[in-house]
Amino acid sequence: MTLNTLLLILMACSIIIWVGGAITGQIWMFRAGQRGDMQLRAALIPYINWIIRFVYIPMASIAGTCGILLVWRSGLPFTTPWILFPLLVFITTIIVGSVYSLPEYSRLVTLLRAGDERDPVLQRRIEIAAWVNRIELLLVLIGVIGIIGQPRF
């Protein structure tokens, strides 16, 4: 097995875990919201916070690092659109996750411990955080779809 093959396998597996987990979390949040189950939505927040910290960020880091190494080892220019777009998506998700998602979910956990999970302001913040994550997930899916069918490393 070549190093490029190993990097490709690591990148694919990390993307599968990252995206699969994000889709699962979104399904749970969406379903709880549809049912009007504010207690369930609130109960999911500490788990989502943990998953962001210990699953999404590591998997995104592995996927991004493997992708960058594959491009570099292959001698392909980073300015090629099918390479540049996923790279920009990766950078965007790292920035949004670091600046908004991780701190916001941590704040939500603190607020939930101190208050009522049915508070409309708190529920609105939960809904906004979920939508930010949905948009991030959509970008990642578009980035992944953009590289499918392109030249192989």
C-alpha positions as protocol buffer text, in pm:
chain_id: "A"
residue {
  index: 1
  type: MET
  ca { x: 0 y: 0 z: 0 }
}
residue {
  index: 2
  type: THR
  ca { x: 141 y: 338 z: -99 }
}
residue {
  index: 3
  type: LEU
  ca { x: 140 y: 644 z: 125 }
}
residue {
  index: 4
  type: ASN
  ca { x: -105 y: 816 z: -110 }
}
residue {
  index: 5
  type: THR
  ca { x: -344 y: 521 z: -81 }
}
residue {
  index: 6
  type: LEU
  ca { x: -320 y: 531 z: 297 }
}
residue {
  index: 7
  type: LEU
  ca { x: -383 y: 909 z: 298 }
}
residue {
  index: 8
  type: LEU
  ca { x: -683 y: 862 z: 67 }
}
residue {
  index: 9
  type: ILE
  ca { x: -828 y: 591 z: 292 }
}
residue {
  index: 10
  type: LEU
  ca { x: -776 y: 804 z: 605 }
}
residue {
  index: 11
  type: MET
  ca { x: -933 y: 1105 z: 434 }
}
residue {
  index: 12
  type: ALA
  ca { x: -1235 y: 905 z: 315 }
}
residue {
  index: 13
  type: CYS
  ca { x: -1292 y: 739 z: 654 }
}
residue {
  index: 14
  type: SER
  ca { x: -1264 y: 1066 z: 843 }
}
residue {
  index: 15
  type: ILE
  ca { x: -1506 y: 1238 z: 604 }
}
residue {
  index: 16
  type: ILE
  ca { x: -1753 y: 950 z: 645 }
}
residue {
  index: 17
  type: ILE
  ca { x: -1739 y: 973 z: 1025 }
}
residue {
  index: 18
  type: TRP
  ca { x: -1750 y: 1356 z: 1022 }
}
residue {
  index: 19
  type: VAL
  ca { x: -2038 y: 1389 z: 775 }
}
residue {
  index: 20
  type: GLY
  ca { x: -2229 y: 1084 z: 901 }
}
residue {
  index: 21
  type: GLY
  ca { x: -2216 y: 1213 z: 1257 }
}
residue {
  index: 22
  type: ALA
  ca { x: -2323 y: 1560 z: 1149 }
}
residue {
  index: 23
  type: ILE
  ca { x: -2618 y: 1421 z: 954 }
}
residue {
  index: 24
  type: THR
  ca { x: -2723 y: 1206 z: 1251 }
}
residue {
  index: 25
  type: GLY
  ca { x: -2708 y: 1505 z: 1488 }
}
residue {
  index: 26
  type: GLN
  ca { x: -2911 y: 1715 z: 1247 }
}
residue {
  index: 27
  type: ILE
  ca { x: -3175 y: 1442 z: 1215 }
}
residue {
  index: 28
  type: TRP
  ca { x: -3206 y: 1423 z: 1595 }
}
residue {
  index: 29
  type: MET
  ca { x: -3232 y: 1801 z: 1633 }
}
residue {
  index: 30
  type: PHE
  ca { x: -3478 y: 1833 z: 1344 }
}
residue {
  index: 31
  type: ARG
  ca { x: -3697 y: 1551 z: 1473 }
}
residue {
  index: 32
  type: ALA
  ca { x: -3702 y: 1690 z: 1827 }
}
residue {
  index: 33
  type: GLY
  ca { x: -3796 y: 2032 z: 1687 }
}
residue {
  index: 34
  type: GLN
  ca { x: -4071 y: 1888 z: 1470 }
}
residue {
  index: 35
  type: ARG
  ca { x: -4219 y: 1704 z: 1766 }
}
residue {
  index: 36
  type: GLY
  ca { x: -4198 y: 2022 z: 1974 }
}
residue {
  index: 37
  type: ASP
  ca { x: -3990 y: 1831 z: 2227 }
}
residue {
  index: 38
  type: MET
  ca { x: -3786 y: 2114 z: 2375 }
}
residue {
  index: 39
  type: GLN
  ca { x: -3656 y: 1891 z: 2655 }
}
residue {
  index: 40
  type: LEU
  ca { x: -3509 y: 1646 z: 2404 }
}
residue {
  index: 41
  type: ARG
  ca { x: -3351 y: 1926 z: 2202 }
}
residue {
  index: 42
  type: ALA
  ca { x: -3200 y: 2068 z: 2519 }
}
residue {
  index: 43
  type: ALA
  ca { x: -3082 y: 1723 z: 2628 }
}
residue {
  index: 44
  type: LEU
  ca { x: -2900 y: 1676 z: 2296 }
}
residue {
  index: 45
  type: ILE
  ca { x: -2689 y: 1994 z: 2335 }
}
residue {
  index: 46
  type: PRO
  ca { x: -2426 y: 1852 z: 2576 }
}
residue {
  index: 47
  type: TYR
  ca { x: -2384 y: 1549 z: 2349 }
}
residue {
  index: 48
  type: ILE
  ca { x: -2351 y: 1762 z: 2038 }
}
residue {
  index: 49
  type: ASN
  ca { x: -2100 y: 1983 z: 2221 }
}
residue {
  index: 50
  type: TRP
  ca { x: -1895 y: 1673 z: 2310 }
}
residue {
  index: 51
  type: ILE
  ca { x: -1918 y: 1535 z: 1955 }
}
residue {
  index: 52
  type: ILE
  ca { x: -1804 y: 1867 z: 1805 }
}
residue {
  index: 53
  type: ARG
  ca { x: -1505 y: 1871 z: 2038 }
}
residue {
  index: 54
  type: PHE
  ca { x: -1398 y: 1508 z: 2021 }
}
residue {
  index: 55
  type: VAL
  ca { x: -1528 y: 1378 z: 1686 }
}
residue {
  index: 56
  type: TYR
  ca { x: -1601 y: 1652 z: 1430 }
}
residue {
  index: 57
  type: ILE
  ca { x: -1292 y: 1865 z: 1491 }
}
residue {
  index: 58
  type: PRO
  ca { x: -1049 y: 1569 z: 1493 }
}
residue {
  index: 59
  type: MET
  ca { x: -1212 y: 1410 z: 1186 }
}
residue {
  index: 60
  type: ALA
  ca { x: -1217 y: 1742 z: 997 }
}
residue {
  index: 61
  type: SER
  ca { x: -851 y: 1793 z: 1088 }
}
residue {
  index: 62
  type: ILE
  ca { x: -756 y: 1445 z: 964 }
}
residue {
  index: 63
  type: ALA
  ca { x: -956 y: 1489 z: 642 }
}
residue {
  index: 64
  type: GLY
  ca { x: -809 y: 1833 z: 573 }
}
residue {
  index: 65
  type: THR
  ca { x: -453 y: 1729 z: 653 }
}
residue {
  index: 66
  type: CYS
  ca { x: -475 y: 1415 z: 440 }
}
residue {
  index: 67
  type: GLY
  ca { x: -626 y: 1612 z: 152 }
}
residue {
  index: 68
  type: ILE
  ca { x: -355 y: 1879 z: 167 }
}
residue {
  index: 69
  type: LEU
  ca { x: -83 y: 1613 z: 183 }
}
residue {
  index: 70
  type: LEU
  ca { x: -235 y: 1429 z: -115 }
}
residue {
  index: 71
  type: VAL
  ca { x: -241 y: 1747 z: -323 }
}
residue {
  index: 72
  type: TRP
  ca { x: 113 y: 1838 z: -220 }
}
residue {
  index: 73
  type: ARG
  ca { x: 252 y: 1486 z: -281 }
}
residue {
  index: 74
  type: SER
  ca { x: 80 y: 1470 z: -621 }
}
residue {
  index: 75
  type: GLY
  ca { x: 227 y: 1799 z: -734 }
}
residue {
  index: 76
  type: LEU
  ca { x: -114 y: 1936 z: -825 }
}
residue {
  index: 77
  type: PRO
  ca { x: -167 y: 2313 z: -801 }
}
residue {
  index: 78
  type: PHE
  ca { x: -382 y: 2424 z: -508 }
}
residue {
  index: 79
  type: THR
  ca { x: -544 y: 2683 z: -737 }
}
residue {
  index: 80
  type: THR
  ca { x: -721 y: 2416 z: -946 }
}
residue {
  index: 81
  type: PRO
  ca { x: -1094 y: 2478 z: -884 }
}
residue {
  index: 82
  type: TRP
  ca { x: -1174 y: 2119 z: -778 }
}
residue {
  index: 83
  type: ILE
  ca { x: -895 y: 2142 z: -520 }
}
residue {
  index: 84
  type: LEU
  ca { x: -941 y: 2506 z: -419 }
}
residue {
  index: 85
  type: PHE
  ca { x: -1313 y: 2480 z: -340 }
}
residue {
  index: 86
  type: PRO
  ca { x: -1287 y: 2189 z: -92 }
}
residue {
  index: 87
  type: LEU
  ca { x: -984 y: 2361 z: 64 }
}
residue {
  index: 88
  type: LEU
  ca { x: -1187 y: 2680 z: 113 }
}
residue {
  index: 89
  type: VAL
  ca { x: -1475 y: 2475 z: 254 }
}
residue {
  index: 90
  type: PHE
  ca { x: -1235 y: 2311 z: 500 }
}
residue {
  index: 91
  type: ILE
  ca { x: -1093 y: 2648 z: 608 }
}
residue {
  index: 92
  type: THR
  ca { x: -1444 y: 2795 z: 640 }
}
residue {
  index: 93
  type: THR
  ca { x: -1568 y: 2507 z: 857 }
}
residue {
  index: 94
  type: ILE
  ca { x: -1260 y: 2532 z: 1080 }
}
residue {
  index: 95
  type: ILE
  ca { x: -1316 y: 2906 z: 1126 }
}
residue {
  index: 96
  type: VAL
  ca { x: -1693 y: 2878 z: 1183 }
}
residue {
  index: 97
  type: GLY
  ca { x: -1647 y: 2582 z: 1416 }
}
residue {
  index: 98
  type: SER
  ca { x: -1376 y: 2755 z: 1619 }
}
residue {
  index: 99
  type: VAL
  ca { x: -1529 y: 3102 z: 1629 }
}
residue {
  index: 100
  type: TYR
  ca { x: -1899 y: 3016 z: 1655 }
}
residue {
  index: 101
  type: SER
  ca { x: -2007 y: 2652 z: 1694 }
}
residue {
  index: 102
  type: LEU
  ca { x: -1775 y: 2527 z: 1965 }
}
residue {
  index: 103
  type: PRO
  ca { x: -1807 y: 2838 z: 2186 }
}
residue {
  index: 104
  type: GLU
  ca { x: -2184 y: 2863 z: 2128 }
}
residue {
  index: 105
  type: TYR
  ca { x: -2256 y: 2500 z: 2215 }
}
residue {
  index: 106
  type: SER
  ca { x: -2038 y: 2538 z: 2527 }
}
residue {
  index: 107
  type: ARG
  ca { x: -2240 y: 2849 z: 2624 }
}
residue {
  index: 108
  type: LEU
  ca { x: -2565 y: 2664 z: 2556 }
}
residue {
  index: 109
  type: VAL
  ca { x: -2457 y: 2381 z: 2788 }
}
residue {
  index: 110
  type: THR
  ca { x: -2386 y: 2638 z: 3062 }
}
residue {
  index: 111
  type: LEU
  ca { x: -2718 y: 2816 z: 3004 }
}
residue {
  index: 112
  type: LEU
  ca { x: -2911 y: 2489 z: 3009 }
}
residue {
  index: 113
  type: ARG
  ca { x: -2759 y: 2393 z: 3342 }
}
residue {
  index: 114
  type: ALA
  ca { x: -2858 y: 2730 z: 3487 }
}
residue {
  index: 115
  type: GLY
  ca { x: -3203 y: 2776 z: 3337 }
}
residue {
  index: 116
  type: ASP
  ca { x: -3521 y: 2641 z: 3188 }
}
residue {
  index: 117
  type: GLU
  ca { x: -3480 y: 2443 z: 2864 }
}
residue {
  index: 118
  type: ARG
  ca { x: -3819 y: 2576 z: 2747 }
}
residue {
  index: 119
  type: ASP
  ca { x: -3702 y: 2940 z: 2757 }
}
residue {
  index: 120
  type: PRO
  ca { x: -3787 y: 3080 z: 2409 }
}
residue {
  index: 121
  type: VAL
  ca { x: -3463 y: 3282 z: 2389 }
}
residue {
  index: 122
  type: LEU
  ca { x: -3258 y: 2973 z: 2469 }
}
residue {
  index: 123
  type: GLN
  ca { x: -3455 y: 2763 z: 2219 }
}
residue {
  index: 124
  type: ARG
  ca { x: -3398 y: 3030 z: 1953 }
}
residue {
  index: 125
  type: ARG
  ca { x: -3022 y: 3015 z: 2018 }
}
residue {
  index: 126
  type: ILE
  ca { x: -3035 y: 2636 z: 1986 }
}
residue {
  index: 127
  type: GLU
  ca { x: -3221 y: 2671 z: 1655 }
}
residue {
  index: 128
  type: ILE
  ca { x: -2967 y: 2923 z: 1520 }
}
residue {
  index: 129
  type: ALA
  ca { x: -2675 y: 2698 z: 1621 }
}
residue {
  index: 130
  type: ALA
  ca { x: -2842 y: 2403 z: 1447 }
}
residue {
  index: 131
  type: TRP
  ca { x: -2893 y: 2608 z: 1128 }
}
residue {
  index: 132
  type: VAL
  ca { x: -2531 y: 2723 z: 1126 }
}
residue {
  index: 133
  type: ASN
  ca { x: -2428 y: 2359 z: 1150 }
}
residue {
  index: 134
  type: ARG
  ca { x: -2669 y: 2264 z: 870 }
}
residue {
  index: 135
  type: ILE
  ca { x: -2513 y: 2524 z: 641 }
}
residue {
  index: 136
  type: GLU
  ca { x: -2164 y: 2399 z: 731 }
}
residue {
  index: 137
  type: LEU
  ca { x: -2274 y: 2042 z: 657 }
}
residue {
  index: 138
  type: LEU
  ca { x: -2418 y: 2147 z: 321 }
}
residue {
  index: 139
  type: LEU
  ca { x: -2089 y: 2316 z: 229 }
}
residue {
  index: 140
  type: VAL
  ca { x: -1893 y: 2006 z: 324 }
}
residue {
  index: 141
  type: LEU
  ca { x: -2125 y: 1785 z: 117 }
}
residue {
  index: 142
  type: ILE
  ca { x: -2088 y: 2019 z: -183 }
}
residue {
  index: 143
  type: GLY
  ca { x: -1710 y: 2013 z: -136 }
}
residue {
  index: 144
  type: VAL
  ca { x: -1703 y: 1633 z: -123 }
}
residue {
  index: 145
  type: ILE
  ca { x: -1931 y: 1602 z: -426 }
}
residue {
  index: 146
  type: GLY
  ca { x: -1707 y: 1850 z: -609 }
}
residue {
  index: 147
  type: ILE
  ca { x: -1405 y: 1619 z: -585 }
}
residue {
  index: 148
  type: ILE
  ca { x: -1588 y: 1299 z: -680 }
}
residue {
  index: 149
  type: GLY
  ca { x: -1505 y: 1205 z: -1037 }
}
residue {
  index: 150
  type: GLN
  ca { x: -1202 y: 1433 z: -1056 }
}
residue {
  index: 151
  type: PRO
  ca { x: -851 y: 1311 z: -1139 }
}
residue {
  index: 152
  type: ARG
  ca { x: -715 y: 1069 z: -883 }
}
residue {
  index: 153
  type: PHE
  ca { x: -410 y: 1123 z: -673 }
}
